[in-house]
Amino acid sequence: MDNNVYALNASTGSLIWSYTTGNYVRSSPAVADGILFVGSDDHKIYAFRSLHAVAMTNVAPSRTIVGQGYSVFINATVENNGDFTETFNVTAYADTTIIETKTNITITSGNSTTITFTWNTSGFVKGNYTLTANASILEGEAGTLDNTYVDGIVFVTVVGDVNGDHVVEIDDLLLIIYYWGTHEGGSNWNPNMELSNDTVIDIDDLLILIYYWGSHW
């Protein structure tokens, strides 16, 4: 048996690449995407490309520590790796709880976009949450494992607990002072220190910390 492995273009049914012979095109029966096919000459052919294919490629929270009741922004990136313009939905989760669903996301073939979700942590118990983003499965999409991307841990704690040790005390105050005057986009920016959601560490953050001084789990 010939053990050469070939790649099949799923949209045309043509063999477009051979491990041993280099690039060429040879007519070959079309097969379902993602299925190993043994042809009449025993050459193994793999359909490497789906006609319809989207993939989540990143999930990034705006902060990793947040006071209970405050919001976290989540950026989720999705790519269209197929041959057509696609319209679909993307849903963000904290563990298994739906944060938000963005509907009718449209991306042309070969392009990507980043979607921003807002997670209001009101009603969520304190603790760690794993973030996930999922793109809805397209009609005719074969490989769907990459429709889901899991990444990013966010710790929900008491407001003012910027270091995540379950209590608002001197260590949190010292951190606010250390990052005083820094702003989003700056070289020393730490979003976990920003309590007032105005993208700068200043008196507003200090006043919030003082208000919640001594709070603990």
N, C-alpha and C positions, 0 to 999 in steps of 0.2 A: 504493500500500500504506500502511496505517496503521502508523506506526512507534512508536505508544505502547507502553510497557512496563508490564505488569501483574504483580502478585504473586499466586501461587496458594497457598492453604492446602492442603498435601499431604494432610492428614488428612481433609478434607471434599470436596476437588475444587472448592471455591468460590473465585471471584476476589474478593479482599478489599481490593485497593488498586490505584489507577490513578495514574500519574504526572501525568496531565493533568486528571482529573476529581475527584480527592479520594477519600475513603473511601466505599466502597459494597460490596454483596455481589451477585454475579451468578453464576448457575449456569454451570459450565464443566467440560469433561471433565477428569477427574483424569489426571495424567501422572506419570511416575517422577520422584522427587526429583532435582533438579540437572540436569534436561534441558530445553533450550529447545524450546518447543512452538509451532507456528504453527497457530492455530485456523482454523475455517471462514471467519471474517471477516478473516483475515490479521492479527489482533491477536497480538502476541508475548506469550507467557505464560511466566513463569519460576517453577518450584516452589522456593520459597526455604526451606522448612522440611522437615526430615526427621522422620519419625515416631520413628525411633530415632537418637539422636545424642549422643555423648559427645565431649568435647574436653579435651585437656590444655592448661592455661593458664599454668602456671609451673613452673619447676624451680629450686630455690635450695639450694646447698650451705651447710653450717654454717660452713665455712672455705674459703679458696681456696689455702692452702698447708698441706701436711700431711706429717709425717714418715713415711717408708716403714714400714709395719707398724702404723700408728695408724689410727683410724677417722674417717670423715666422715659426718655425718648429712645426708641429702638430703630436702628437703621438696618433694613434687610435688603440684600442685593440679589436680583434674579436675572438670569440670562436666557435668551432664546437661542438654543443651539440647533434648531430645526430649519426647515426650508421655507416656512411661511410666517407671515405676520400672525401673532397669536393674541387672543384676549382671554384672560383668566382671572382668578381671584387669588389673593395671598392672605393667609391668616397667621397671626403671631400668637404664641402661647407662653404663659408662665407655668412651668410644669405642664399639667394637662388642662389648665383653665384658659379659655380663649380671652385674649386681651382685646383684639380688634381684627376685623376682616376688611381688607381693601378690595373692592370689586372692580371689575372691568379694567384691569391693568392690560394695556396694549403695548407690545414690543415687536418691532420688525425683526426679521431674520438676522442673526449674527450680532445683535445688540443687547444691551443690558440696562437696567435701571435700578435705582435705590429708592426704596419706599420707607417712609418714616411713620412709625406707630407711636402713639402716646399711651403709656401704661400708668393709669392712676392706681396707686397701691392701696387706696382706701378699701377696707373690707378684707384685705389679705393679711393673714396671720404673720407674725414675725418669723423670719427664717430665710434660708437660701431658696432661690428659685432658678431653675434652668430655663433659658429662653430657646424657643424653637420657632422657625418660620416654615410654612408649608404652602407650596403653590398647587392649586387644584390640578387634577389630572386632565390632560387634553384628550379630546376624542382621537383615537388612533395612536396615542402615545404608548410606546412599548416599555422603555426603560424609565421607571418612575422612582427608583430609590433616591435619586438626586433631587427629587421634588421637595424633599425635606432637609433642612439644615439645622443642626442642634449645636448651639455654642453660646457661651456667656452665662455667668452666674451673677445674679443680683441678690444682695443681702438686704432684706427689709428689717429695719430696726427702729428704735425710738428716735424721734426727731432730735437732732443735735449730736447724735452718736456717730461722729464722722470717722472714727477709727474702728467701728464695729465690735466694741468690747462689751456691749449691752448696757452701758451706763454713760450719762453725760457728765463729764467731770473735767479735771484740770488737763488731762491728756488731750482732750478735744479742743479745749481753749488754746493750748500751745500750738496745735496744728493750724488752727485758724490764724493765729498770729504769724506763724511761719509762712503761710501762703498769702498773707495780707497784700492786697493790691494786685494780685495776679488776675489774669482774665483769660477767657476762652480764646484759644489760638496762640497764647503766649508759651514761651519755652518751659515755664515752671508750672503750667496749669494742671490742677488736680480737681476734676469735677466733683469728687466726693466731698470736697470742702465747701461747695457752693450750696447754701441752704435756701436762698431766696429766689433762685431761678432767674437771676438777672445777669448771669455770665461774668460776674466779677466778685472777688472776695473782698467785702467791705463791711461797713458798719451794720448793714441790714442783716448780714449773716451772723455777726457777733451778737446782735440783739436777740435773734432767734435762739441762738445757743444759750444765752443767759436766761431767756424765758423758760427754757426746758431744763435748766441746770438741776442736776440731781435725779432726773428721770432715769428709770432703769427697767429691765425686764422683771 
